[in-house]
Amino acid sequence: MRAGASCAAREVPLSNHAFDADGAERMHRLLKHRVERAVSAPVVGWITRRRVRSKRLVLAYHGILPEGEAPAGERALFIRESEFTQHLDMLASIADVAPLAHLDEPGDGRPRVAITIDDAYRGAVDVGVRELAARSLPATIFVAPGRLNDHVFWWDALADDAGNLDENVRNHALRKLSGVDERVRTWAAMSGITSRNDLPPYARSATRQELSAALRFPGITLGSHTWSHPNLASLGIVEVAQELRRSRDWLHAEFGERVIDWLAYPYGLQSVQTQVATAEASYAGAVRIGGGWHRETEVTPFARPRLNIGAGLSVAGLRARLNGTVLA
């Protein structure tokens, strides 16, 4: 009898806790959206836009989830096609969207922004580029050539059913295994961690031919995301130099003048050593993940900040950042 009572005593609080947690999360999202709508209002933007005058903002997108497709991979990296188009429409109306390589040139007086896309997911190379071209908006796609052609990235393969990647897994993969795909997969298999490789096409990397098709649209350029997408900050200087040069050389050989000598650090991770190596490899600049509005004189050209656009950032939230109401 005591055993049954003990079991019931454990179950009731757990159920209430789950309910409370779900309710708290829904309430948080509701309040967040209301706040974002309030601070993104035009009258607020008119007041706060002076805070970002003469500054620049680089946006970092990853995957695009096409309409009608089921979510897959690490969900936080994929923005729905409908939301992406809303972002682009809003950007076209209130921002001066410039090519990354020309971001620091004088603009038209509106907030000056560059659009970048990491990893060359097929959904972004196909659907994303099509939406950009429809609005004549420029963008740079950062490519890791060694991970093209239907590659499933390890973080997407190891995400759970809800699309979340365990932080302990992520940290071990990045810090101990240098974010190297083959090492991570071997370790995951030995550790009994489920790996999914049957992801839909949009959540896999594009092919060389698909990149070439994307470049038929004016304004689309390619940049380096290293050769194989490792954590450069954890590699030796020789390995870093090889990753940087091999990627850029391949891209120039394949796509010529449509390639810009810019690097996006994989995982956004870098160090003083990697910055020096990037400069010595004759890159013009490099971008990380994290940060927001900045002036050219406020940052090193080899660690320029980018605002990461994940699945949780609403259109109102992005507008509030463009207006200077939220400086992040």
C-alpha positions, 0 to 999 in steps of 0.5 A: 500500500505504501509503495502505491501511495509513494508512486502516486505522490511522485507522479502528481507533482511531476505532472503539475510541474510539466504543466506549469513548465509548458504554461510558463513557456507559452506565457513567455512566448506570448509576452515576448511577442507582445513586447516585440510588437510594441518596441517595433512600432514605427513611432518607436523606431523613429525615435530610436533609429538614431542609435544605429546611424552610421553603423552596420549590421550583418545577418546570419541565416542557416537553413530554410524550411520550405512550405509543406515540409516537416521540421528536421535536424536542429530546429533552431537553425531552420527558419520557415519559408514564410517567415524568411519571406516576411523578413526579406519584405521588411528588410526591403522596405526599411533597410539598405541591403548591401553586398557584404563586400561593400557593406562599409560603403556609403548607403542611402540613409536607411539602416545598412545591412548585409545578408549572409547564409551559412552551411549551404543547406539545399533549402537555403540555396534553392528556396532562399535564393529564389526569394532573395532574387525575387526582391533583388536582394544581395546575399553571400552564402558561406560554403564548406566544399568538403561538406557539399553534395547531400551531406548531413551535418553532425549537429542535425544528425544528433538532434533528438526527436524535438530537434534539440541538440544536447548541450553536453554533446555539443560541447564535447563535439566542439571542444574535445573533437574539434567539431570534425564531422568524422570524429564526432560521428565515430564518438557518437556511435561508440557512445550509443548516441542515436544518429539520423541520416535520413533527413529530407533534402532541404536539410542536407547540403546542396550540390556544386550544380545547385550552387552554380544555379543559385549564382545565375541570380545577380547579387548572390556571391559565395564565401568560405566556410573553411573546407570541412567545417571544423572548430578552427579555434581548436586546431593547430596553425598548419591545419587552420591554414590548410582549411582556409586556403583549400576552401578558398582556392576550390571556390575560386576555381569553380565559381571565379569572380562570384566568390568573395574573399570572406570567411565565416568561422564555423560555429562562430568560434575563433581566436587571435591565432585564427584571425592572424591566420585568416589575414595571412591567407589573404582574406579580406575579412571574416565574420563570427556569430554573435553581436549586432550593430557596429562601426567598421572602426569598432571591430577587427575586420577578421572578427566582425559580428553578426546577428544570428537569425534563428527560428525564435526571432520573429519579424517584429523582433528583427524590426526592433533590432533594425530600428535600434530599439534592441541593440543585439 
